[in-house]
Amino acid sequence: MIFTSFHQSALPLSLLLRLAGVPEIAAISGDYPGSLLNVRLTVDESVDVPEAERMLNLVKAAGFDLPIGDDGALAVRRPLPKVQRLTGPRGYIVVHPGVSAPARAWSPTSYAKVVRLLTDRGKRVVVTGNTDERVLTAVVAGTRALDLGGRTKFAELAAVIDGAQAVVAANTGPAHLAAAVGTPVVSLFAPVVPAERWAPYRVPAVVLGNQHALCRNSRARLCPVPGHPCLSSVTPDEVVEAVIRLDAANHRVNEIANEGVR
């Protein structure tokens, strides 16, 4: 199974796999593949479908059904590592300011203000990032939040996010990791790719950012519009209010579930 994004061709990799002797290959392809694919799924790419569902449709076309009890949501392999030595008790807010593509970044000063506003409301905040983002996480955390920049491996990051009430992040890996562990997300989403395809999948989420900005669907890595208006228009107060709304909704869901158990 070759999983490509909606704007990528599976055929170059299909050729390599054929040359390597792989006997059965399945992929989504709008181009005629000749003998490169055993299973070719064609889809209407003008319709925005979550990428996870696009992948699941390919798996189904290749003859594989989900196991009984698997609802197709994102997931991680458990048990996750114990991280309370790093975070303290569960129930904090994770702020993840880093991105790999600058066009998807929100400003460090705005993230830092979110940290201050959340801690003013009595929230504990944990700032996460990789080893290359330690300067960024230190700026965002300041003296108010716990700075875990460069201190977690991937599985530990999943565990940190699993212990959070909510995650604040751009369209980047930890937002999808939050969806995989079931943690609500405030998504600062630059529309260089469609939110309908790449917003956190099947988890409570608030998508912020002007989804009709001029950079829409450009797939740009560097912002092509002066002032980065798609995200600079989002205020720290909006982000904090979204966190509070998600937290309240999550508490209500848990209360209803607990009532059902009783």
Steps between C-alpha positions, in 0.01 A plus 500: 500500500646835395357788703547830321352838578233628263750700289768231469548228241543140613653387171872577559497290816292235322775469238766457770289236675451311173875509434553366854269207423200597714215293352188681625474880500195718568474878478278793416587624152333740261753402234481172310760277672543225241639196682636701793192445718293192576234714666443851369247711687379817332338774709354843430783718632287813464305380805681558830493180705704445820829341402448220753176400327671519163756248623235273651313499169815376327542222756137396447543504120797267544275252680572571865227583752547654842500249786185468706494777757737726304314819410776633274605785726868585546675309777835438664649182637449482875611495775672835466805589710446650843579872485371643827861549606511760222151648512358446845134391528275475195274789409732763356484682164764417239622785279709386203633804310733331250435414133712363217353742240522872590176573312314309772660681794330733746720760666700407813380817675139395444567152638674657800197718566275194484718342769467809719123521452450131577713512814313815607187280491669244723590252226823303506676525163761269349692620192634228269746495212794310356867560569526754216213702651640551850554873453142533377351296785699698757364828361143371496517339845668798667473470877135393494505157334693176516746487209545150360679611183737224394416285801261245348535223246204428274323251727556727799353792305192288433474427871537869590221587257290210629509657847384841379155659514566660161779573254569830326695448178524591135444251218790280601572149624408541868149618403446164331669322788242668726223360281659156528489508882159671514606840636302805375690744278493874442639501147670813366452394140660684208289416190798419277345152506127438554384469861232261376782257420754573771322631811531271806302189415199386702590683819338813650674792331470872436660613174621860510642706214358658188428198280424726202829693501689554174742217585213248494599165345838634387694230690759770569774433754580872527211744539430662159289782646660794687409510867392134515134608536349152519646451850602849612128580507456250786537655846632327814165572668320302228733205557447507875122520463513201264700303758245584769209397273662168413583432863140572608359279225738219591398521866135475398566193282680332792214583736247345262719190459535464876124535546451222246739273691317563826 
